[in-house]
Amino acid sequence: MNNQMDWDFFFQQLAAGMNIDETCFYFSDDPNEEEHYLGYLPQYDKPYWVGYCDIVGGCDFKTAEEMVNAPIFDGKSLKDRWSCVVICSIEGLSYEDWLEVFEHEPVNPQSDEIIE
């Protein structure tokens, strides 16, 4: 199974806060496959969060855009390193199960197209 998610699809889910909390991933270019976490908790002023990154104790962000562009993964942003992201789980489910079980935000609001 390819646990690589299309960037536009991922960002759309993240920006919408759409069933994306507790996303666990690692970078394929990391020989230790160290896991990182990110998520969205709408009850907070800074609802976007990242754990296990360059910032000890993790960090929080006001917007999805701010989070994905922060240079917090070996001095690079999540967006810059996206081609190396391997999804382990989302919302406690395997990537495959998450795709099947949860509703997702369409990438193009005028269509129902879901890009995996």
N, C-alpha and C positions, 0 to 999 in steps of 0.2 A: 504494500500500500504506500502510495506517495503521500506523506504527511506534510506536504508543502501547499500552503494556501495562496491563492491569487491575492496580490497586494490590494487591489481595488475592493475585492470582496471583504477581506479582513478589515480594511480601514472603514468601510461602510458599516460593518457590524460594530466596530469599536466606537465610531462617532455617534452611532445611534444607541449605544449602550445595550445592544441587542444580544442577550444571552452569551456574554463574552467574559464574565468574571472567572478568576482562577485559571487563566490560560497558562499552561506550563509548556515551555519550549527549551530547546538548546540550539546552538549553532553548529552546523555540520563541519565547520572548519576548526572546532574546538576538540582536540584529541581526548579531553577528559569528559566531553559531553555534559558540562556543568549546566544544571537546570536553572532557568529563570522563570519568574512569574510576572504576570501583569493582569490588570482587571479594571473593572468599573463598578463603583459603589455610589449610586445616585444620592444617597443621604448626606454626603460630605461636600464641603465647599470646593474641594479639589478632588473630584470623584475618580480620576484616573490614577492608577498606582502601578508601581513596578517594584518588585523585590528581587534580591540577589543580582545587583548590578554594581556599577562603579561607586555608588553612593552607599556607605555603610548604613544598614537599616532600611534601605530602599528610599523611594521618593514618591511624591504625589504631584499631580498636575491638574490645572483647571480645564484644559481641553485635550482632546485626542491628538490634535495637530502638534501641540506643545510636547506631548509625551513621545510621539514617534520620531520627533526631530531632535530630542535631547541627546547629546553625545555621552551616553551612560553605559555603553557596552564596549569596553576596551577603547574608550574615547571616540566611538562612533555611534551613530543613531540606529535605532531599530529599522528605520526606513532604509538607511544605507546598507545594512547587513541583511535585509529581508531575504535575499536569494539564498542565504545559508540557514534560514530558520527552519527547524524541524519541530512540528507541533507534537507534543506528547499527549496532552489532554486539554479539554475546555469544559468548564463547569463540572469537573470530576468525571467526565466521559471521554472515551477514546475519540480521536478526531472523526473517525468514520461514524460512530454512534451519535456524536454531536450534530453532524451533518443531517442525519436521518431524523433525530428526535426533536430538535428545537426548530422554531420558526426563525427565518432569517430575513434580513432587510435586503430587498433587491438592489443591485448595483445601479440599475437604471430605474428610477421611480416610475417611469412610463411603461415598464414591462415587468413581468414576473420572473425575468431571467435571473437565475442564481448561478454565479460563476464559482466553481470549486477549484 
